[in-house]
Amino acid sequence: MSEILKRLSIADYQEIVNLWADAGLPYKPNGRDSRAMMAKEMQQEGVAYFGLYEESRLLAVGIANYDGRRGWINRVAVDPDRRGDGLAGMIIEECEKFMRAKGAVVLTALIEDINEPSISCFQKAGFICDKSWLYFSKRDFQDS
Ligand SMILES: CC(C)(COP(=O)(O)OP(=O)(O)OC[C@H]1O[C@@H](n2cnc3c(N)ncnc32)[C@H](O)[C@@H]1OP(=O)(O)O)[C@@H](O)C(=O)NCCC(=O)NCCS
């Protein structure tokens, strides 16, 4: 494997949002995915962005966030040309390691019910789906 696993910083911002766009993940440039909000998020003790680079190209990304109660894995995305190579699995594993080291004993992910590749990917990583939960959110503005 020639990919290099890196903890990402705000210097990687453009590569991260480009990869989310290429992977078809919606992002909120005027909300929590703005450069300013992501820079602030990355400063938090329980947060780490991990990425796999091949030279200057970001191939995979994911966010680990231990909130003190649960560990969340967010926004995992892999370059469409490099899917099926186990890259998401590597990102998930690194996120898990980071959050366990912080003290997390419950690891979670929110996945849309139509996102079969992501569902199988997390199942393969040992996550169990509990279909009895509904996702509630309260937004300060539409694009937050
Ligand atoms: C979901 C995603 C991150 C998987 O990335 P990936 O690097 O291709 O995944 P991996 O190669 O690590 O695959 C791990 C496992 O996931 C499952 N999987 C991955 N892609 C799959 C697909 N298209 N269909 C069914 N299962 C799939 C398989 O179980 C696979 O294990 P296997 O190769 O031993 O069969 C990638 O498809 C992606 O970027 N999707 C768009 C963004 C997205 O939806 N992100 C998730 C948000 S919750």
The ligand as an SDF file (V2000), in Angstrom:
LIG
                    3D

 48 50  0  0  0  0  0  0  0  0999 V2000
  -19.1730    3.7410    1.7810 C   0  0  0  0  0  0  0  0  0  0  0  0
  -17.7350    3.9410    1.3120 C   0  0  0  0  0  0  0  0  0  0  0  0
  -17.0580    4.9240    2.2570 C   0  0  0  0  0  0  0  0  0  0  0  0
  -17.0030    2.5840    1.3230 C   0  0  0  0  0  0  0  0  0  0  0  0
  -15.6550    2.8110    0.9640 O   0  0  0  0  0  0  0  0  0  0  0  0
  -14.6820    1.6240    0.4280 P   0  0  0  0  0  0  0  0  0  0  0  0
  -13.2730    2.0850    0.6500 O   0  0  0  0  0  0  0  0  0  0  0  0
  -15.0760    1.2450   -0.9250 O   0  0  0  0  0  0  0  0  0  0  0  0
  -15.0210    0.4630    1.4370 O   0  0  0  0  0  0  0  0  0  0  0  0
  -14.0580   -0.7610    1.7970 P   0  0  0  0  0  0  0  0  0  0  0  0
  -13.2850   -1.1390    0.5820 O   0  0  0  0  0  0  0  0  0  0  0  0
  -13.2820   -0.4350    3.0310 O   0  0  0  0  0  0  0  0  0  0  0  0
  -15.1040   -1.8950    2.0470 O   0  0  0  0  0  0  0  0  0  0  0  0
  -15.3570   -2.4660    3.2980 C   0  0  0  0  0  0  0  0  0  0  0  0
  -16.6100   -3.3020    3.2210 C   0  0  0  0  0  0  0  0  0  0  0  0
  -17.7260   -2.4740    2.9440 O   0  0  0  0  0  0  0  0  0  0  0  0
  -18.6760   -3.2050    2.1660 C   0  0  0  0  0  0  0  0  0  0  0  0
  -18.8750   -2.4840    0.9130 N   0  0  0  0  0  0  0  0  0  0  0  0
  -18.1050   -1.4850    0.3970 C   0  0  0  0  0  0  0  0  0  0  0  0
  -18.6250   -1.0410   -0.7650 N   0  0  0  0  0  0  0  0  0  0  0  0
  -19.7320   -1.7830   -0.9830 C   0  0  0  0  0  0  0  0  0  0  0  0
  -20.7020   -1.7880   -2.0190 C   0  0  0  0  0  0  0  0  0  0  0  0
  -20.6290   -0.9540   -3.0630 N   0  0  0  0  0  0  0  0  0  0  0  0
  -21.7280   -2.6690   -1.9230 N   0  0  0  0  0  0  0  0  0  0  0  0
  -21.8270   -3.5100   -0.8720 C   0  0  0  0  0  0  0  0  0  0  0  0
  -20.9140   -3.5560    0.1500 N   0  0  0  0  0  0  0  0  0  0  0  0
  -19.9030   -2.7000    0.0850 C   0  0  0  0  0  0  0  0  0  0  0  0
  -18.1070   -4.5900    1.9700 C   0  0  0  0  0  0  0  0  0  0  0  0
  -18.5570   -5.3920    3.0320 O   0  0  0  0  0  0  0  0  0  0  0  0
  -16.6320   -4.3430    2.1170 C   0  0  0  0  0  0  0  0  0  0  0  0
  -15.9300   -5.4710    2.5290 O   0  0  0  0  0  0  0  0  0  0  0  0
  -15.3670   -6.5200    1.4250 P   0  0  0  0  0  0  0  0  0  0  0  0
  -14.5560   -5.7020    0.4490 O   0  0  0  0  0  0  0  0  0  0  0  0
  -14.5360   -7.4540    2.2250 O   0  0  0  0  0  0  0  0  0  0  0  0
  -16.5680   -7.1180    0.8040 O   0  0  0  0  0  0  0  0  0  0  0  0
  -17.6880    4.4920   -0.1410 C   0  0  0  0  0  0  0  0  0  0  0  0
  -18.5230    3.7110   -0.9560 O   0  0  0  0  0  0  0  0  0  0  0  0
  -18.0740    5.9490   -0.2750 C   0  0  0  0  0  0  0  0  0  0  0  0
  -17.2280    6.8480   -0.2020 O   0  0  0  0  0  0  0  0  0  0  0  0
  -19.3860    6.2140   -0.4890 N   0  0  0  0  0  0  0  0  0  0  0  0
  -19.8640    7.5980   -0.6990 C   0  0  0  0  0  0  0  0  0  0  0  0
  -19.8100    8.4050    0.5700 C   0  0  0  0  0  0  0  0  0  0  0  0
  -20.6670    7.8000    1.6640 C   0  0  0  0  0  0  0  0  0  0  0  0
  -21.7930    7.4060    1.4310 O   0  0  0  0  0  0  0  0  0  0  0  0
  -20.1100    7.7660    2.8920 N   0  0  0  0  0  0  0  0  0  0  0  0
  -20.7550    7.2050    4.0400 C   0  0  0  0  0  0  0  0  0  0  0  0
  -21.5250    8.2180    4.7680 C   0  0  0  0  0  0  0  0  0  0  0  0
  -22.3390    7.4860    6.1710 S   0  0  0  0  0  0  0  0  0  0  0  0
  1  2  1  0
  2  3  1  0
  2  4  1  0
  2 36  1  0
  4  5  1  0
  5  6  1  0
  6  7  2  0
  6  8  1  0
  6  9  1  0
  9 10  1  0
 10 11  2  0
 10 12  1  0
 10 13  1  0
 13 14  1  0
 14 15  1  0
 15 16  1  0
 15 30  1  0
 16 17  1  0
 17 18  1  0
 17 28  1  0
 18 19  1  0
 18 27  1  0
 19 20  2  0
 20 21  1  0
 21 22  1  0
 21 27  2  0
 22 23  1  0
 22 24  2  0
 24 25  1  0
 25 26  2  0
 26 27  1  0
 28 29  1  0
 28 30  1  0
 30 31  1  0
 31 32  1  0
 32 33  2  0
 32 34  1  0
 32 35  1  0
 36 37  1  0
 36 38  1  0
 38 39  2  0
 38 40  1  0
 40 41  1  0
 41 42  1  0
 42 43  1  0
 43 44  2  0
 43 45  1  0
 45 46  1  0
 46 47  1  0
 47 48  1  0
M  END
$$$$
